Amino acid sequence: MTLLAQSGFPAQKIAGRGFDHGVWVPLSQLYPEADIPVVQMAILANAGAGYHIALGRALAPLRQHGVLIMGSGSLTHNLTEVFNGGHAIDAPAQDWVQDFDDWILARPRLARSTLSPTIAPSRPMRGKIIRPRSILPLPFAFGAAGEGAKGKRVHASVERGVMAMDAYIFE
């Protein structure tokens, strides 16, 4: 919390709150024994990508101490369509999902202007809205990689035609 305070980010502990599925799902795959300490941070959907890049940069020094900093979510994360859309698990990506996936992939350096509140994450894609809570972990992780970082997609898949499950590493 000291790094956050030094960078001008107010932080507080919230006792008794369990982990969000964005934390426990990927960590259950990476560390099935649950044998590492974990700190979950909240995404502030109204704060925008620039805020989350700066938040990640404030925590970047932790990497020098062996701390893994990750952002978790789906590039497209429309659970209403997942549960009500009748899409098979292996349904091909809908056009708007592929468009947004391609748009992100074309930006190896995520600049504040690239993921601004006016362009994305609230960017409409063929009538669909990309929700901030789904995409803001990406600029957070990008910021934590430090100045000049570039993203590299290390996994790409789509579930139920509407959930882009891409994974990026920032170096």
C-alpha positions, 0 to 999 in steps of 0.5 A: 500500500506504500507504493500506491500511496507514494504514487497518489493512489488511495488504497484500503484493505477490505477485510472478509471479501473473497476472491473474484472469479477473475482471480481464482479461475486463472490462479487455480490453473497456474497454482492448483495447490494455492500455495502462493500469497495473493493480493486482489485489486479492484478495477475502477470502471469509471477511471479509464485506461490511463488511470489503470496504466498509471496504477500498474506503473506504481506497482512495477517496482514489485517485479524486482522482488519476484512479485507476479503482477497480472491482469485477468479478464476476457477481452470480450466478456458478455455473460448475458450472451454466454448464458442466454445466447445458446452458443456452443462452447466451440462456436466460432467468434462472432464478427464483433469479437474478432474485430475487437481482438484484432484491434487489440492485437494491432496495438503492441504498445498500449498508449493512453490514447489507444485505450482511452475512455472515448475510444475503448474500452467503451468502444462499440463493435458492431453494436456491442459494447466492450465493458470497462470491467472486462478490458481494464486489467489489460492496461493495468498489466501493461503499466506494471511492465514499465515504460516502453513495454510491448505486449505479445499475445501468447494465447488466443481462443474464443469460447461460446463465440463471444468470449475472447480468452486471449492472454498477453505478456508484457515485456 
